[in-house]
Structures are given as C-alpha cells and as structure tokens.
Amino acid sequence: MARNEFRFVVDGVDLTPDQQTLIAGEIQKAGLAALRTADAKLANPLTLGHGNIKLRPEWYGLWVLDGQLAQDLGQKINDIGFWIQR
C-alpha cells in the first residue's frame, strides 16, 4: 500500500489555538480539493481527522484512507456506534 504524506509547516509565528484550528481546517479542505484536482482514483475512501489539539494531538490533521484498510477501519467505527444512518 502506498503512503504519501504532505506537510505544511509554519515556523517563527505565534498562533493562538483558534488560529491553529482555523488553519488546520483550511489545509484539510485544500488537501481534499487537491485530490480532486489530481483526479486521484479512490475506490472507497475514509476521511479521518480533526482540528482539536486538546482531543488527541497526534491525530491533528487529516488522513484519507482507501482500499481494504479504509473498509476495515470503517467497519470498526460502525461497530462501536459512530455511524449515523441518514
């Protein structure tokens, strides 16, 4: 399975937690737009992430998973009750 990681680093600028959250959200949107622009062929994507540093700092950002890993993880999320039928 291929993994591509892209980072955006701001150094030397003091940002408030609110600014960090806002920037994280904008970067997430830009990343998803870039996948569309690149015409990435995703079979069954699962997008995970958040901008809340207090929740789990190591999860700060956005992960787009596809393939069997996405399917397995999505099923586990459904099994523990995070899935809401629309």
C-alpha positions, 0 to 999 in steps of 0.5 A: 500500500502506498503512503504519501504524506504532505506537510505544511509547516509554519515556523517563527509565528505565534498562533493562538489555538483558534488560529491553529484550528482555523488553519488546520481546517483550511489545509484539510479542505485544500488537501481534499480539493487537491485530490480532486484536482489530481483526479486521484482514483479512490475506490472507497475512501475514509476521511479521518481527522480533526482540528482539536489539539486538546482531543488527541494531538497526534491525530491533528490533521487529516488522513484519507484512507482507501482500499481494504484498510479504509473498509476495515477501519470503517467497519470498526467505527460502525461497530462501536456506534459512530455511524449515523444512518441518514 
